[in-house]
Amino acid sequence: MKTSLDLEKPSKTPLRLSCKQAALLVSLSFERRLSFRECVSMRLHLVWCRTCTFYGRQIKALRAIFIRHEEFLHGTPPASDEKLTDTAKKRIQDGIDRAL
């Protein structure tokens, strides 16, 4: 399966994407790092297309739900970006100690 922007005929304006191409790039952006051109094209499209922006938010939310569900099923700890910082852990422990 091709995953580049050549899924459809190239447009007359090189950075202008169809919604189909933008949706593909939004999905791919969660799987791999986009090239500079892909990233710029996608962001330009998202500036003016509310539907694709909403689609991107939905994909991001669904991805987070699936990751949490997978972690729950396998008993793995939360992703590193969801862990508390050492400062936050210390504040919680201090609060617990004061309450006891």
ROZATI-42410 format. One record per residue (C-alpha): x, y, z. Coordinates in steps of 0.001 Angstrom, whole numbers, plus 500000, padded with zeros to 6 digits. Each point is the difference from the previous one (the first is absolute). Layout:
<atoms>
XYZ/...
</atoms>
This chain:
<atoms>
500000500000500000/501344503387499064/500051502545502773/501391503008498219/498091502890498550/499894498431496544/496711498224500735/498244502435497723/501107502128497093/502277502808501152/498153503262500428/500893503167498141/501148501595503246/502658497744501522/499175500543503676/496222499809499627/498520496692501144/496618498428499568/498193498957503174/500775496377499134/503732500750499847/499884502088503183/498171497228501876/502644497522498880/502764502283501273/498205500572503300/499812496229500495/503602499475498913/501220502705502354/499175497691502916/502019497166498484/503093501742498673/501692503360499718/498694501875496968/502369501559497515/500293503772500101/497834500373496891/497352497597501326/499895501796503340/499703503466498448/497353498832497529/497961498347502730/500203503000502324/499022502411497246/496988497849499206/499014499781503684/500094503789500300/497030500385497691/498209496631500252/497987499545503183/498869496520499008/503536498653499716/500994501782503209/497116498282501777/501030496682498425/503517500480501379/498640500608503491/497830496880499759/502927497856498873/502146501355502837/497275499253502580/499389496508498632/503711499262500028/500225501035503665/496999497794500851/501491496987498223/503369500474501698/498379500195503446/497855496947499245/503067498044498880/501849501007503167/497009498940502098/499774496607498293/503681499245500369/500533501632503369/502725502255498667/500710503330501663/498738503223498401/501980501558497196/502982502091501042/498194503247499178/497296499111502539/502337499337502936/500264502487502848/503134502046500363/502188499475503057/498911503405501324/496325499031499730/500666496664501715/501779501806502855/497103502473500435/497515497103500164/502135498113502510/500414503152502131/496230500483499987/499468496386501074/502592500313502763/498364503170501357/496554498344499978/501283497071502079/
</atoms>
